[in-house]
Amino acid sequence: MTPRPPWRKSSHSSSQGDACIELADLGAVVGVRDSKDPDGPRLVVSRDAFASLVADLKR
C-alpha cells in the first residue's frame, strides 16, 4: 500500500471553510487539491512551476 501524502491547508484559507486549498510535498512535484473535496481531482505541478506561480501571485 502506498502511503498517503500529508496534505496541509493554506494559511490563507478562510475560517468559514470556503475557498480552501491544500498542498502536498510529493518530492519532485507539488500536489494541490480543494480541501472541501479531498477525494476529487488534484493538480500536480513541478516545484519550479509552483514556485513561479507563488512568485507571480505575490506581485
GUVEX-303349 format. One record per residue: residue number from 1; y, x, z of N, C-alpha, C in turn. Coordinates in Angstrom, 1 decimal, padded with zeros to 4 digits. Layout:
residues N
@n=NUM | n.v=Y | n.u=X | n.w=Z | ca.v=Y | ca.u=X | ca.w=Z | c.v=Y | c.u=X | c.w=Z
...
end
This chain:
residues 59
@n=1 | n.v=-001.2 | n.u=000.8 | n.w=000.0 | ca.v=000.0 | ca.u=000.0 | ca.w=000.0 | c.v=001.2 | c.u=000.9 | c.w=000.0
@n=2 | n.v=002.2 | n.u=000.6 | n.w=-000.9 | ca.v=003.4 | ca.u=001.3 | ca.w=-001.0 | c.v=004.4 | c.u=000.9 | c.w=000.1
@n=3 | n.v=005.0 | n.u=001.8 | n.w=000.9 | ca.v=005.9 | ca.u=001.4 | ca.w=001.9 | c.v=007.2 | c.u=000.8 | c.w=001.3
@n=4 | n.v=007.7 | n.u=-000.2 | n.w=002.0 | ca.v=008.9 | ca.u=-000.9 | ca.w=001.5 | c.v=010.1 | c.u=000.0 | c.w=001.9
@n=5 | n.v=011.1 | n.u=000.1 | n.w=001.0 | ca.v=012.2 | ca.u=000.9 | ca.w=001.3 | c.v=013.1 | c.u=000.2 | c.w=002.4
@n=6 | n.v=013.8 | n.u=001.0 | n.w=003.2 | ca.v=014.7 | ca.u=000.5 | ca.w=004.2 | c.v=016.0 | c.u=000.0 | c.w=003.5
@n=7 | n.v=016.2 | n.u=-001.2 | n.w=003.5 | ca.v=017.5 | ca.u=-001.8 | ca.w=002.9 | c.v=018.6 | c.u=-001.8 | c.w=004.0
@n=8 | n.v=019.8 | n.u=-001.5 | n.w=003.6 | ca.v=020.9 | ca.u=-001.5 | ca.w=004.5 | c.v=022.0 | c.u=-002.4 | c.w=003.9
@n=9 | n.v=022.5 | n.u=-003.3 | n.w=004.8 | ca.v=023.6 | ca.u=-004.2 | ca.w=004.3 | c.v=024.9 | c.u=-003.5 | c.w=004.3
@n=10 | n.v=025.7 | n.u=-003.8 | n.w=003.3 | ca.v=027.0 | ca.u=-003.2 | ca.w=003.1 | c.v=027.9 | c.u=-003.4 | c.w=004.3
@n=11 | n.v=028.6 | n.u=-002.5 | n.w=004.7 | ca.v=029.6 | ca.u=-002.6 | ca.w=005.9 | c.v=030.7 | c.u=-003.5 | c.w=005.5
@n=12 | n.v=030.9 | n.u=-003.8 | n.w=004.2 | ca.v=032.0 | ca.u=-004.7 | ca.w=003.7 | c.v=031.5 | c.u=-006.1 | c.w=003.5
@n=13 | n.v=030.2 | n.u=-006.4 | n.w=003.9 | ca.v=029.7 | ca.u=-007.8 | ca.w=003.8 | c.v=030.4 | c.u=-008.7 | c.w=004.8
@n=14 | n.v=030.6 | n.u=-009.9 | n.w=004.4 | ca.v=031.3 | ca.u=-010.9 | ca.w=005.4 | c.v=030.3 | c.u=-011.3 | c.w=006.5
@n=15 | n.v=030.9 | n.u=-011.7 | n.w=007.6 | ca.v=030.1 | ca.u=-012.2 | ca.w=008.7 | c.v=029.6 | c.u=-013.6 | c.w=008.5
@n=16 | n.v=030.0 | n.u=-014.3 | n.w=007.5 | ca.v=029.5 | ca.u=-015.6 | ca.w=007.1 | c.v=028.2 | c.u=-015.6 | c.w=006.3
@n=17 | n.v=027.8 | n.u=-014.4 | n.w=005.9 | ca.v=026.5 | ca.u=-014.3 | ca.w=005.2 | c.v=026.7 | c.u=-014.5 | c.w=003.7
@n=18 | n.v=027.9 | n.u=-014.6 | n.w=003.2 | ca.v=028.1 | ca.u=-014.7 | ca.w=001.8 | c.v=028.6 | c.u=-013.4 | c.w=001.2
@n=19 | n.v=028.4 | n.u=-013.2 | n.w=-000.1 | ca.v=028.9 | ca.u=-012.0 | ca.w=-000.8 | c.v=028.3 | c.u=-010.7 | c.w=-000.2
@n=20 | n.v=027.1 | n.u=-010.7 | n.w=000.2 | ca.v=026.4 | ca.u=-009.5 | ca.w=000.8 | c.v=025.5 | c.u=-008.8 | c.w=-000.2
@n=21 | n.v=025.6 | n.u=-007.5 | n.w=-000.2 | ca.v=024.7 | ca.u=-006.7 | ca.w=-000.9 | c.v=024.0 | c.u=-005.8 | c.w=000.1
@n=22 | n.v=022.8 | n.u=-005.3 | n.w=-000.4 | ca.v=022.1 | ca.u=-004.3 | ca.w=000.4 | c.v=021.7 | c.u=-003.2 | c.w=-000.5
@n=23 | n.v=021.6 | n.u=-002.0 | n.w=000.1 | ca.v=021.3 | ca.u=-000.8 | ca.w=-000.7 | c.v=020.1 | c.u=-000.1 | c.w=-000.1
@n=24 | n.v=019.3 | n.u=000.5 | n.w=-001.0 | ca.v=018.1 | ca.u=001.3 | ca.w=-000.5 | c.v=018.1 | c.u=002.7 | c.w=-001.2
@n=25 | n.v=017.9 | n.u=003.7 | n.w=-000.4 | ca.v=017.8 | ca.u=005.0 | ca.w=-000.9 | c.v=016.3 | c.u=005.2 | c.w=-001.4
@n=26 | n.v=016.2 | n.u=005.3 | n.w=-002.7 | ca.v=014.9 | ca.u=005.4 | ca.w=-003.3 | c.v=014.6 | c.u=006.8 | c.w=-003.9
@n=27 | n.v=015.2 | n.u=007.8 | n.w=-003.3 | ca.v=015.1 | ca.u=009.1 | ca.w=-003.8 | c.v=016.1 | c.u=009.4 | c.w=-004.9
@n=28 | n.v=015.6 | n.u=009.5 | n.w=-006.2 | ca.v=016.5 | ca.u=009.9 | ca.w=-007.3 | c.v=017.3 | c.u=008.7 | c.w=-007.7
@n=29 | n.v=017.1 | n.u=007.5 | n.w=-007.2 | ca.v=017.8 | ca.u=006.3 | ca.w=-007.6 | c.v=018.2 | c.u=005.5 | c.w=-006.4
@n=30 | n.v=019.1 | n.u=004.6 | n.w=-006.6 | ca.v=019.6 | ca.u=003.7 | ca.w=-005.5 | c.v=019.3 | c.u=002.3 | c.w=-005.9
@n=31 | n.v=018.7 | n.u=001.5 | n.w=-005.0 | ca.v=018.4 | ca.u=000.1 | ca.w=-005.2 | c.v=019.5 | c.u=-000.7 | c.w=-004.7
@n=32 | n.v=019.9 | n.u=-001.8 | n.w=-005.4 | ca.v=020.9 | ca.u=-002.8 | ca.w=-005.0 | c.v=020.3 | c.u=-004.2 | c.w=-005.1
@n=33 | n.v=020.5 | n.u=-005.0 | n.w=-004.1 | ca.v=020.0 | ca.u=-006.4 | ca.w=-004.1 | c.v=020.9 | c.u=-007.3 | c.w=-003.4
@n=34 | n.v=020.8 | n.u=-008.6 | n.w=-003.6 | ca.v=021.5 | ca.u=-009.6 | ca.w=-002.9 | c.v=020.8 | c.u=-009.9 | c.w=-001.6
@n=35 | n.v=021.5 | n.u=-009.8 | n.w=-000.5 | ca.v=020.9 | ca.u=-009.9 | ca.w=000.8 | c.v=020.4 | c.u=-011.4 | c.w=001.1
@n=36 | n.v=021.0 | n.u=-012.3 | n.w=000.4 | ca.v=020.6 | ca.u=-013.7 | ca.w=000.5 | c.v=019.3 | c.u=-014.0 | c.w=-000.2
@n=37 | n.v=018.9 | n.u=-013.1 | n.w=-001.1 | ca.v=017.6 | ca.u=-013.3 | ca.w=-001.9 | c.v=016.9 | c.u=-012.0 | c.w=-002.0
@n=38 | n.v=016.3 | n.u=-011.6 | n.w=-000.8 | ca.v=015.6 | ca.u=-010.3 | ca.w=-000.8 | c.v=014.4 | c.u=-010.1 | c.w=-001.7
@n=39 | n.v=013.8 | n.u=-011.2 | n.w=-002.1 | ca.v=012.7 | ca.u=-011.1 | ca.w=-003.0 | c.v=013.1 | c.u=-011.3 | c.w=-004.4
@n=40 | n.v=014.4 | n.u=-011.5 | n.w=-004.7 | ca.v=014.9 | ca.u=-011.7 | ca.w=-006.0 | c.v=015.0 | c.u=-010.4 | c.w=-006.8
@n=41 | n.v=015.8 | n.u=-010.5 | n.w=-007.9 | ca.v=015.9 | ca.u=-009.3 | ca.w=-008.7 | c.v=016.7 | c.u=-008.1 | c.w=-008.0
@n=42 | n.v=016.4 | n.u=-006.9 | n.w=-008.4 | ca.v=017.0 | ca.u=-005.8 | ca.w=-007.9 | c.v=017.6 | c.u=-004.9 | c.w=-009.0
@n=43 | n.v=018.7 | n.u=-004.3 | n.w=-008.8 | ca.v=019.3 | ca.u=-003.4 | ca.w=-009.7 | c.v=018.9 | c.u=-002.0 | c.w=-009.2
@n=44 | n.v=018.4 | n.u=-001.1 | n.w=-010.1 | ca.v=018.1 | ca.u=000.3 | ca.w=-009.8 | c.v=019.0 | c.u=001.2 | c.w=-010.7
@n=45 | n.v=019.8 | n.u=002.0 | n.w=-010.1 | ca.v=020.6 | ca.u=002.9 | ca.w=-010.8 | c.v=020.5 | c.u=004.4 | c.w=-010.3
@n=46 | n.v=020.8 | n.u=005.3 | n.w=-011.2 | ca.v=020.7 | ca.u=006.7 | ca.w=-010.8 | c.v=021.8 | c.u=007.0 | c.w=-009.7
@n=47 | n.v=021.6 | n.u=008.0 | n.w=-008.9 | ca.v=022.5 | ca.u=008.3 | ca.w=-007.8 | c.v=023.9 | c.u=008.7 | c.w=-008.4
@n=48 | n.v=023.9 | n.u=009.4 | n.w=-009.6 | ca.v=025.2 | ca.u=009.7 | ca.w=-010.2 | c.v=025.9 | c.u=008.5 | c.w=-010.7
@n=49 | n.v=025.2 | n.u=007.5 | n.w=-011.3 | ca.v=025.8 | ca.u=006.3 | ca.w=-011.7 | c.v=026.4 | c.u=005.5 | c.w=-010.5
@n=50 | n.v=025.6 | n.u=005.5 | n.w=-009.5 | ca.v=026.1 | ca.u=004.7 | ca.w=-008.3 | c.v=027.3 | c.u=005.4 | c.w=-007.7
@n=51 | n.v=027.3 | n.u=006.7 | n.w=-007.6 | ca.v=028.5 | ca.u=007.5 | ca.w=-007.1 | c.v=029.7 | c.u=007.2 | c.w=-008.0
@n=52 | n.v=029.5 | n.u=007.1 | n.w=-009.3 | ca.v=030.6 | ca.u=006.9 | ca.w=-010.2 | c.v=031.1 | c.u=005.4 | c.w=-010.0
@n=53 | n.v=030.3 | n.u=004.5 | n.w=-009.8 | ca.v=030.7 | ca.u=003.1 | ca.w=-009.5 | c.v=031.5 | c.u=003.0 | c.w=-008.3
@n=54 | n.v=031.0 | n.u=003.7 | n.w=-007.2 | ca.v=031.8 | ca.u=003.6 | ca.w=-005.9 | c.v=033.1 | c.u=004.3 | c.w=-006.1
@n=55 | n.v=033.2 | n.u=005.4 | n.w=-006.8 | ca.v=034.5 | ca.u=006.1 | ca.w=-007.0 | c.v=035.4 | c.u=005.2 | c.w=-007.8
@n=56 | n.v=034.9 | n.u=004.5 | n.w=-008.8 | ca.v=035.8 | ca.u=003.6 | ca.w=-009.6 | c.v=036.3 | c.u=002.4 | c.w=-008.7
@n=57 | n.v=035.4 | n.u=001.9 | n.w=-007.9 | ca.v=035.8 | ca.u=000.8 | ca.w=-007.0 | c.v=036.9 | c.u=001.2 | c.w=-006.0
@n=58 | n.v=036.9 | n.u=002.4 | n.w=-005.6 | ca.v=037.9 | ca.u=002.9 | ca.w=-004.6 | c.v=039.3 | c.u=003.1 | c.w=-005.2
@n=59 | n.v=039.4 | n.u=003.1 | n.w=-006.5 | ca.v=040.7 | ca.u=003.3 | ca.w=-007.2 | c.v=041.6 | c.u=002.1 | c.w=-007.1
end
